Amino acid sequence: MSTPGPHSNSAAPAKVWLAVVMPAHNEAQHLEACLASFAGQTRPPDELLVVDDCSTDASSEIASRFSASHGWIRLVRKDSEPGHRPGAKVVRAFEYGLEALSRPFDLIGKFDADLLLPPDYFERVLDAFDSKPNLGMCSGLVYIRKQQEWVYEPIANRDHVRGPVKLYSAACFNAIGGLRPAVGWDTADVMQARYHGFGVETLGDLQVKHLRPTGSAYAKENALRQGETLYTLRYGFLLGLLASVKMAWKRRKPDLLWWHLRGCLQARRRGAARLLTRAEGRFARQWRWRQITRKLV
């Protein structure tokens, strides 16, 4: 991933600088186990910045303990509105941490604070970036606990790089202009990466354990926001309807369809800002239809 110098035959290549920003709001229940899985990596990040986003529990104390014993882990605190909210609040916490990084990155990660990573997680993902120079985004797959076993969290296709475990090359991150502070940012960035010609990959045998299932902290409000996302991503009516039906079926919650459609209509009425440009939206629709067609053939 680095460019060799004039004496590359004798000089070792420059080390890839891997930075991770981890927004955390009231994550004391899971943060210690999460950070322990980072500390146990065969190739840990060069810098892990935990952004305590207005927590009222012991999240800061836990992060401080790890920072004291691991020089590459740091804690910063950010004041914001209370509560655990998807979308803008999380992205702004990430951006706050991004500004506090100690040096420019070659790879940047946005990770949730309720994950358990396998010990070789970053080693494997860095190998993927190293072997595929055009790779822009990469991750493992997210699993949740059901009864006594860990199963794939079925809220996205297996080729989708999920929001809790995003890792970007610097070139890709800069090309897409960073993250959008809105619900749906973690779908918009994948489409933008593809639009700009970057590869996107999930490593199917790299299992990440998600200790709190996505959406477990939200109800109707979250479903409405997801519906708004269908509008801001420029899916159009038919693609949006198919996406809603698919998610409602996967989550076994038929009423999601109603709330998604309502959220989409509300966003349209108030003229909500789009997450994709017209050209990116056209590309996203074409890409989605190709994926649907392939499954039907």
Secondary structure, 3 states (H helix, E strand, C coil): CCCCCCCCCCCCCCCCCEEEEEEECCCHHHHHHHHHHHHCCCCCCCEEEEEEECCCCCHHHHHHHHHHHCCCEEEEEECCCCCCCCCHHHHHHHHHHHHCCCCCCCEEEEECCCEECCCCHHHHHHHHHHHCCCEEEEEEEEEEEECCEEEECCCCCCCCCCCCEEEEEHHHHHHCCCCCCCCCHHHHHHHHHHHCCCEEEEEEEEEEEECCCCCCCCCHHHHHHHHHHHHHCCCCHHHHHHHHHHHHHHCCCCHHHHHHHHHHHHHHHHCCCCCCCHHHHHHHHHHHHHHHHHHHC
